Amino acid sequence: PLTVSEILLGSGIDLADIQHVVLGRDQGWIVFETLQSLVGEDGNAEVDIYRYDLFNGELQLVSHAQNGLSANKSSHRAAVDSEGKFVIFHSASSDFVDLDGEGKHHIYRWNVENSTINLISKGSTVDATNPAVDAAGNKLAYQQLDHLGMSQIVLYSVENSQANIISNLLSTDAEQLTHSNPAISGDGQY
């Protein structure tokens, strides 16, 4: 049997240029970001996120605009649920959904079954980055700046579209703390 590296190399993917790789637990898929243009729709010369099905060889551009072509800005830090059905990432692109080109990084959730992208960090006027996701793809944690410019952790529930800051804590001397790089347990409880 071929290794994942051999499969990707055989598909023309330069391993030296892929980053932030997520390999499915059953090793049936891999999600990664790269500057390489790997499909005809990718013509933006920006970092994009791809999903590669290791069983059937299907390569999908995850970070695509509403028109199916590559987005107008780079996309980063993919997180994937345990079944590989949802890819969560952040981008400053303004053409995944209608955002009026505000230029801020937002959190997006891509559905593998219908290739749709949904905005998660709705109403945010500050950067939202570094997503994490539970095993079911229903609870997301991400980093977002608050009104003071401090980095906080937000927990988002897909089921009720609720986002709550969960890290807004003060130090023992009453100074606000900054928080980054969230993680979330498989069951979404911690």
Disulfide bonds with the S-S distance in Angstrom:
none
